Amino acid sequence: MSFSSLELGVLKEIRPTEDELDRMYLLAESLIRDIRESGKADGMMVGSVARKTCVHGDRDLDIFMLFDPALPRMDLEREGLSLAWNIAQKYTDVIKEKYAEHPYLNATIDGLDVDLVPCYEVREATSIQSAVDRTPFHNRYIKARIGPYTDDVLLLKQFVKAGGVYGSDQMTEGFAGYLCELLVLHYGGFHEILTAAAKWKPGMFIDLEEHVEKWFDEPLVVIDPVDPCRNVSASVSETKLLEFIELCQGYLKSPSKWFFYRPPICILTEEDVKKLVSGRESAFIALTFKTPPYIEDIVVPQLRKSLHTLTDLLKRHEFVALRADTWMLEDRSMLLFELLVDTLPAIRFHTGPPVTAPVNASRFIEKYLHSDQIFAGPYIRDGRYGVELPRRFRRAIDLLSSSEVFATALGKHVKCSMAEEFSVHYGIECWQPGFEPFISEFLQKSSPLVRIRRAEARSP
């Protein structure tokens, strides 16, 4: 199917220029030559730049250093980092080590963001020794097939980026670039994937090579064509899947440029936030602390785990959260809660054993029979004994400031960071420097399609 005038106009703006590609390819060739001349590993450029499916303005260059599979894992990490440092220092002094499954190097060279990643040169993807060993197979698979669909991939990538569902990172939980390429290949083009996805439901299953060997229960399952035991779309949450379906339905019904150019975020002022918070008559509480010194894919799951466990703590103490979310900056992280109430009565009901469990029931009655610390009870309610006790934490802020926080299942690195220091903010105090976009989006939450329709209504 041919592209519309709208889509052709978008393509003119998002196709990488020949100069862009030449510049990145020249640097990649130089880095790969250095790797090979070391005599320690082979080199390969991977990712969207290698496949020419990168969007104009992308500055990410992924160079893999392929080592002999016989090399022990500890030696791979040591020799891989050593080789990466030796090569990167020939080009720049803006270098830092990063850590995923194993360490790799990130360097800024001539304005490009370059990753130098050690991996094993295995013969087949099912024989990988680390997760990154699979990437060269992805590269070969896509390069051999994607040529006729390059523009379709570019449009789909721009579409999901603008819709806010692009990225397999833990914060986004959306569609990776490799997933976009596979979907285009499977359906045969940009329009075809949108038409098909508009009818998707959670539980969608796709297997390009019809070779699945494992059961998956994620909302979207796309079997990796180079590994029958891997779901490429494992990162896609149900919410992001449904947002993508919504976007496809909206575009097919009424396309506009806003499906390709994300409407700008309206950053609220402190005064705006004060009015909104006051108008909602709810309670906002935020915990901030130093971001643990690990990559996003490690920290974000721990932030989410901590958010959930603290939401459960609040619930156990009868503070109901309307919504909660988390955000990570390079230096600080935030857990944000909006509660329906922040102060509760002095009294609480404590449920005891069933009346039909006489031993435990007798112990419960004996415990509270002569207590002067109860308001009433024990008495029978819904088949169990119970008592009315004084509430330990009447205010949510006191609960979240207490040691009870550390008795929960916080993420390991989050707990260490909070143990050093954390701050609790209430109401407008949650409006912390650096978190303005996060809180602005939290307060103005809407689905991607709703955001687009509002942008269309505002545009001339």
N, C-alpha and C positions, 0 to 999 in steps of 0.2 A: 504494500500500500504506500502511496506517495505521501509526503509530509504536507501539512497545511502551511499557509503563508505565515501563521503565527509560529509554527515549529521551525520553519526554515529561517525565520528571523532569529529565533533563539539559537539555532545551530551556528549561525554566523558569529554569534557572540561567545559561544562556549567551546567551539572547536579550538584545540591547541594550534598555534601557528607553527609554521615550519621552523622559524627561528627558535621558538621555544623548545621544540623537540630536538633540533640540532644541538642546541646548547646542552641539554640534559644528556643526550646520547654521547656527545664528545666527552663530557665528564665521566659518564659511566664507563666508556671504553678505556679511559685513562686509569680509572680505579681498578677495573678488571685486569688490565695489563699488569698493574702493580701487584695484584694478588697472585697472578700466575707466575710472575717473575720471582716471587718469593720462594717458589718451589714447595710451598707448604699446602696449598689449596688451589682449587679452581674457582673462577668467579662467574657470577651470573647476575644480570639485571632482571628483577621480577617486578610484579605489580602493574598498575595501570599505565605507567609510562612505557614499560616494555611492550605492552599490548596496544599502545596508542589509544587507549580508552580513557585517558586522563582529561579532565575539563580544563579549559584555558585558565591559567593562573595557578594551577596546582604546582607546588614546589617540592613535592615529596619524591625522593629517589631511593629505591630499595636495592641494595647490592648485597647479594648473598655470597659467602665464602664457603665453598663446599669441601669438607675434609673427608679423609678416608674413614669409612665406618668402623675400621678396626681400632681407631684411636679411642682410648678410654674417655668417658664423659668428663671427668675432671680435667684431663689434658685438653679436650676440645674447648672447654671454657677458658682455660689459661692461655693456650696457644692462639685461640680465636681472638681474644681480647688483645693480646700482645700484637698480633698481626694488624688488627684494626687500628690500634694506636699508632703503630709505625707508619701505616699508610695515611691515616687522617692528618697526622702532624706535618706531612709534606704539603698539605693544602691549606690548613687553617689551625688556629689555636682555640676556636670555639668548639669544644668537644666535651661530651659528658657521657658517662656510663649509665645505661638503663638496665632494668631487670624485668624480665618476663619469666618464661620457663627457665631460661638461662640468660646470663648477661650478654648485652650487645652494646654497640657504640653508636651514638648520634652526633653528627657533626654538621655545622653550617658552613657550606662551601660555595662561594660566589652567589650567595643569596638562596641557595637550595638547601633543603632539609634532608640530609643524607643519613640513612641507617646502614651500618655495616654489621651484618648478622652472620655469625658462624652457624653452620649446620652440617649434617652428614650427607654425603653424596650416595644415597641408597639407590638400589636398582628399581624398586617399585614402592609405591606409596604405602602399601600394606606392611612394609618392613621398616617403617620409620622408627627412629630412636628418640626423637623429640618432635614436638608439634610443628616446628618450622621446617622440618625435613620434607613436609608434604608440599610446601609452596612452589618449588621448582616444577613439580608435576602439574599443579594448577596452571602455571605459566605456559607450559608446553601445550596443555589441553586447549586453553582459550586461544592462544596465538594461532593454532592450526585451524580454527573454526570461525573466529569472530570477524574476519575481514569485511564481509558484506553487511555486517550489522553494527559497524562502529558508530555510526550516527544514532542508531536506535539506542545503543548503550549510553551514549552521551546524554540523550534526551531523558532516558529513565533515571540516570544518576542526578541530573539537574532537577528532575521532578521530585525525587525522594528527598534531595537536599532541601529544596524550597519547602517541602511539606513537613520537614522536621523529623523524618523517619529514616534518615541515612546515617549509617555508622553502626558497626557491630560492637562498639565499646560498651562497657557495662553501664555507663551513664545514659546512653541513648537507647540501647536494646533494640536497634533497628536493622536495616538492610545494609550488608557489606557490599563493596564494589564487585567482588567475585560473585556474590549472589545475584546482583543485578545482571551481570554478564550471562550467568547460567539461565536466568529466567527469560532473557531475550533469545538465547539460543533455543530454549525449549519451545517457546511459543512462536518464534519466528519474526519478532519485530516489536517496536514500541507500542503501536496501536493494539497489536494482538495480545500483549501481556496486560494492558489496561482493560481490554474487553473481557479477558478471562478472569482477571483478579476482581473485577467488579461483582462477580458472582461467587467469589470464594467464601468459605466459612472456616472458622478455626478447625484444625484437623486436616487441612489440605496436604496432600501427599504427591510429590513429584520425584521421579527416578529416571533421569535422562538415559542412563545406560541399562536400566532394568536389571540391576545386579545387587539389590539391597540384601544385606545379610544380618541386619539387626533391627529390632523394633524400637521406634521412638514415639514419645507421646507429647512432644512440643506442639504448640499451636500451628506452626508451619514446618513441614518436613521436606527438605530438598536433599536427596542423597547425593553425596559428593561423587562425581563421575570417576574420580581417581581413587576413591576409598569407599567401598560399600558399607563400611561400619561407621560412617560419619555423617551427621546432619549439618549441612552448610548453614542452615537457617536456625541453628539452635539458639542463637543470640536474640532472635526476634520474639519480643514479648507479645502476649495476646493484645494488649492495648495498641502497640505499634502496628500489628497486623491489621487490626480493625481500622486504625487511622489510615493506613494505606488503601484498604478497600474503600473507605469513605472518599478518599482523594480520587481514586479511579472513577467511582460513580459520579462524583461532582464534575470531573473534567469531561467525561463523555457526554454529560447532560449540557454543560455550558462551559466550554474552555475559555481561559483567559490567561494573560501573561503572569498573573499572580500564582499560577500553579508552578511556574518556573523561577519566579523571583520572590523569595520569602518576604512578606510584608514586614517592614521594620518594627522592632519591638518598641512599644511605648514605655520608655523608662519613666516611672513615676517619680515625682519629687517627694521629699520628706513630708511636705504638707499634704500632698495627695494621699500618701499612705496613712497619715494620721486621720484623715477624714474617712477613708475606707474602713480602717480598723474600727474606728468609733461607730460607723454606720452598721457594721456587721454585728456589733455587740457580742462578739466572741472573744476568746482569749488567745493571744499569740505568745508562744514561748519558744525561744531559740537557744540551742547549745552550740557554742563555737569553741574550737580547739585547733591546735597545730595539726596540719595535714601530715599524716604519716609519710615518711620518705620512701615511698614505693610507687611503682607505675599505677596509672588509673585502673587498669584491669584487676589489680590486686586490692587497691584501696576502696573502690566504689562498692563491690559486693559486701565489704565489711561495713561500710557506711549504711547500706541498705539493711543489713542484718541488725545493726545497732538501732536503726530507726524503728524496725519492727519490734525488737525486744523491748524498747522503751515505750512504744505505743501499748504493748501488752502490759507493761508495768503500770502505766497510767490507768488502763482499763481495770486491772485488778484492784486498784484503789478507787474505782468508780469515777475517774475522769475520762470522759468520752472524747476521742479525737475525731473531729469532722474530717480533717485531712492532715497529712504529714508528708514531708519531702526532705530531700537532702541535696546538698551541693558541695562541690569540691573546688577550691581555688588552689593555686600552687602552694600557698603558704598557710591558708586557713580553710577549715571545713565547717559546715553548718548542718545541724539537724533542726528542722523547723516544724512546730506543731501548732495547729489551730484547734482549740478545745471549745466545746459547747459551753462548759462552765469551768471556772478556775478555782472556785471556792465551794466547799461542801459543808453540810451541817456537822455538828460535833458528833452526832450519833451515826453508827453504822450497824448493820445486821451481820452477825457472824454465824454461818451455817455449821451445824454439828452433825453427828451421826444419825442414821435412821432409827426410828423408834423400835423397829424390828431387829435391831442389833443390840440386844440387851447389855452385853458386857461393855461395849464402847459407849452406849447411851448412859449407863450407870456412872462410868468414869467422867463423862462430860458433865452430868448433873452435879457430881461431887465436886468437880473443879470450880463450878460457878455458884454452888449452893449458898455459900456464906460470903461471897465476894462483895466488897463495897465498891468495886471498879466497874460495875455494870449498871445500865439504865433499867433494864428489864430482862426477865427470863431466868432460867431457861424455860422455853415454851415450844409447843409443837407447831410447825408450819410446813405445809406440803410434805408431810410424812417424816420430817426430821426435827430434831431438837435444834434450837438456836438461841442466841442471846444478843441483846443490843449493847454494843460496846462503845466507848469513846473512840473517835477516829484519831489515828496517829498523825496523819497528814491531812489537814483541812485544805491546804492550798497546794495546787499542782506545782508551783514554783519551788515550794519547800521540798516536795518529793524529788523533783529533778535536780535539786541542789544537794541532796543527801547521799550517804554512802550506799543507799539502796540501789543506786544506778550501777554500782560496781558489782552488785550481787546478781546482775542479769547476764545474759549471754551476749555481751558486746563482742564485736569483731576484735580479734586478737590485737592487731596494730592500733585500732581505734582506742581500745582500752588502755594500752600503754601510753598513747598520746594524751588521753584524758586524765590519766593518773598523774602526769606531769603538771597539767594545768587545763582547766576548762572554765568557761564563763557562761552564766545563764542570763538571758536577756528577756525582758517582758514588754509586751505591747510595742510601742514605737521604738523602743531600744533595740528591737530585732533588726531595725534598718541600719545594718552595719556596712562600713565601706567595703566595696568590692562585691557585695551580694545584692546590689540594687537590681540588676537584670533578673536574677533568680526570684527575688521577692516580688518584683513587678509582674513577672509571668505567673507566679503563684496566685496573686490577687486578681489577675485578669484571665484566669484559666479558661480556655476554650479549645474545641477540637480544631485540627488543621483546616477543615473545610469551612467552618464558621469564621475562622480568622481570615480566610481568603475572601469569603462573601462580604465581610465587613470592609476589607480593603477595596474591593470592587465598588462598593457603595460610596466610598470616600473619594475614589479617583475620578477625575473629570471625564 
